[in-house]
Amino acid sequence: MSRIMSYMLAWQMFGDVWKLYKKYAVRKLNEDELEQLMYEASKIHEKFKYPFTKELLIAVIGEIERSVKHFERNKNNGKSE
């Protein structure tokens, strides 16, 4: 049976995930930064241990990976942002 988190706990979790997104999104990341992203995401998951946390982190990491690919594509096409 799945546990349901309280509103206050959800607020804290969203705050931690938002900080992670804000730190790593919409910029180019190197390999070390990607590893650090995964480490920080795992710490958030360990802190809350809810299925919702895992699902939200997967979505946020996916979005960050898309932004990294976007910057790589533009770099390879000679565009800079």
N, C-alpha and C positions, 0 to 999 in steps of 0.2 A: 504494500500500500504506500502510495506517495504522500509525502508530507507537504503541507501548505505553509508557506512562510507568512509571518505577520506583516502588516503594512510597514511598520518601522524597520523591520529587517529587510524588506524589499527595497525601501528607500535607501538604506545603507548599501545594499548590493548594487542598485542602479548607480549610486554615486561612485562606487569603486570601479564599475565597468565604464562609466562615463569618463573618469579620469584616465583609464587605460586607453580608451578610444581617442581622447583629446591628445594624449601624449604621442601616439603613434600614427594617427590617420593623416591623410592628405599631405604626405611627403614621401620622399624616397627613403627607404630603409636599407641598411647594409645587413649582412648576414648576422653579425653580432647583435644588432638591434632586433632582428627577427627572433633570435634565440631569447633575448631579454623579454620581448613581448610574450612569448610562450611561457617563460618562467613566471612572469607576473600574472598571467591568466591562470596558471595552475595554482598560484597562491590564493587568488580570489576564489577559485573553485573549492580549494581545501577549506577556506574560511567559512563558506556558506553551505556547501554540500547539499544543494538542492538540484533536482533535475532542471528547474527553470534557469538556474545560474549557468549550468552547463550549456543549455540551448542558447541562451543570450550570448555567452562567450563565443560559441561557435559562429553565431551570426556576425558578431563584431569582428572577430578575427578574419572571417571571410571577406567582410567589407574592407578591412585594412589591406588584405592581400590583393583585392581588386585595385585599390588605389596605388599600391606598389607597382602592379603590372601596368597601370595607366602611365605612371611616371617613366617606367622602363620603355614602354612603347613610344612615348613622346621623345625620349632621349634618343632612341634608335632612329626616329624619323627626323631628328635635327630640331625638334621643337623644345622650347624650355618654358616652364611655368613656375 
